[in-house]
Amino acid sequence: MRGLNRDPRTGAAPSPEAIHGSLLALAELLQHTGEFLLARYKEVVETVLRYKDSKEKLIRRAVIVLLPRMATFSPERFTSDYLSRGLGHLIGVLRNPAE
């Protein structure tokens, strides 16, 4: 999560590479940790969705890959709290031929 947030000492934003790497790490954690991330699920989803409109195409693609993984990890919570935002984002991406 440190790679996705501003540096508390300097206030500097993370680099696109750090964000992308952190999103890839979250994808693996969601797939392989069982209930370990359940306590931090809201924080994870909110953080991932914060990057859905990134100017970096690689980051936007990582968010798209993470959406179904987050939904699979906790279907009930995702459906009740994030389904409309997630689907709205995916439909918007589908409407944009460049994506």
HELIX and SHEET records of a PDB file:
HELIX    1   1 ARG A    2  LEU A    4  5                                   3    
HELIX    2   2 PRO A   16  HIS A   32  1                                  17    
HELIX    3   3 GLY A   34  ARG A   40  5                                   7    
HELIX    4   4 TYR A   41  ARG A   50  1                                  10    
HELIX    5   5 LYS A   57  PHE A   73  1                                  17    
HELIX    6   6 PRO A   75  ASP A   81  1                                   7    
HELIX    7   7 LEU A   83  ARG A   95  1                                  13    
END                                                                             
